Each structure stands twice: as structure tokens, then as C-alpha cells.
């Protein structure tokens, strides 16, 4: 390497050149050997510690060892990629200094002037548990953004914080089992048992709760039935019931849900989370108006996403609402999107440390984030 270039590298990286390195080595061996230049207090303190270690190691050194063996052993403790070997009658040191592209002096290594290889970041036990949970097969594949938000949220919790998990679930609409574990909604009636979506949440409760307990997170889990669906005139007409009858059936389902698991859950009707039906109507009106103008707020929804949602939901909507035209389909998606945005608002307004774990169709999940920004995870479902 050119001398000028070598000098520039030494100066830029604050290394110690050969001449000074030899002086410092002699000074460490015998402090009566004075230096022709000044060192910082920090450097002198380090040299004092190195001298003590050198004197101890030097007494153990055999006569046929390299004369600088004590220094080699000290450096080896500081840098894993440092080594030495005998070539003919001399010893040669090996050190990976690729980022410098030149050999370095012993004293640059002794005073730790060279960057150390960091290697891959060590993942602690909690991080491993979180990663395993997020990658578990109970969930629809979780995107990078929701993983980031989930980890950020958990890392922000202190021992006094309570995480609120909310699982919105559908009323017990009639469905038939087409194959083991695979259901098809018929929407012919509203029952009073535990619905298909709710069963999926219950099936995974133990796994979910065990995870949060394993990482010492204090939490409560709200499994909330969507009573706001009683506000849809189309829905009531299709089911041939009144709003009062709809809510009455949901309350029976509530009791059965609470009795169906030993895991600790709360089972309010969804609007009871924050202010009741009156507050729901107020927030929903704003969100519906917003979505009608193709304003999707903080979410990643656009016209292409809307089209993809329409394709994935059309068979379900044909059973639910009947006589679906393209215009009617877009109207239904806008109305339901506003419902999800309103659920997101209610949850985030009431609970600052919150997460949604849904079990219905994951394609609707982005609507939760029209005005909010919290992690949304989706359990795998098997319904049509």
C-alpha cells in the first residue's frame, strides 16, 4: 500500500503506527523506557492494566515461545479473530482487518483501537418466544408491519401495564358443516349458541393466554359479540327479526360463551366497550362518510385492495344479502369497512395498550387501521 494512503488510514481510524507501537511495547515491559510522545489518561490507564497482566503471563512463558506471546494472549482475549503461527524461525500474527485493508500494530490491538466483529445479534428468551408466537400456525401469515407493532407494544409495557386483547366475534348466524371443521354460512336465522367465529377464538384461547403468561405480560381478553349488526335493516329483514329480538338472542349467546371456557375472558356486546350504541352511531357515521369519499386514512387500503376484498367476499355476501350487483357489493364493503374502522376507534379510544386478535375474514383487518395504529393478528378460519 502507498505510504500516504497508509498514513491516512492510521490517522482516520486513530491507530498507532509501527514506531510508536514499538516504543509502547518497550514501555509496557519496563516503564523506565520513556515515551517520546504523549498518551491520554485513558490510554495510560489501559497500559497500566496491560503491564500487570503482561508481568503475570511473562513469568509463565517458556524460552522457545515467541517473545511477544504474553501480548498475543492478551489480544486474543479482546479479539476472537486474532491468532499467530510459526513460519520458519519467526512468528506471524493473523488478524482480520478487512475494513482497514492493511496490517495493524500490536499496540493498536492492545489498546482496542480496532472495531470488534459484532456477529449476529443475540436473541433473548423473550424475543424467541414472541417470534415463535407470531410464526405459529394458528395465525394467518402476519405481515412485517403488524409484527413490528406487536413487538413494539410488548416492549413498551412495564410491570404495571395491562395489555387489552380484543377479539370481535360475529353473532351466531346459521351455518352448515361442509367438511370436518369447514363451515358455510347460510344466514337463514340467528341462533343463540356459540357461533362459528367465536368457536375459533375459544379453540385458541389456551395457546394465546399461555403465551402472554410465559412472557409475564398482565392482560385481559375481551371477546365481544358484534351487536352493531342489529342496526342493519338489510340484516334484520333477511333474518326476519326485530332489533330487540336480535339483541335478546345475543345476550343468551353471551351467557353460553362465558360458560364455555375456563380461561378468563370478558364478554360484552361490542358497543359496550366504549359508550354504547349511541356512541357507535356517532363514530360510524363519520367513518362511513370518510370511506364513501375513498378516504382510507392511516390504512393501506386503496381501490385495488377494495377490488380484491370484493372478490374474496362475494360468495359470502350473496348468501347474506341476496341479489348482489356490483354497485350493491361496493356499498356493502363500504358499510362493513366503516364498521371495522369504528371497532378500531372504540378499542383504541378506550384502551391505549391494545391488540386485536380476530377470527373472521382477515381481508377486512386493514379497515381497523383507518384511524388507528395497533397490531392486528388473525386466527386461521375455515368458513365460506
Order of alpha helices (4+ residues) and beta strands (2+ residues): alpha-alpha-alpha-alpha-beta-beta-alpha-alpha-alpha-beta-beta-beta-alpha-beta-alpha-alpha-alpha-alpha-alpha-beta-beta
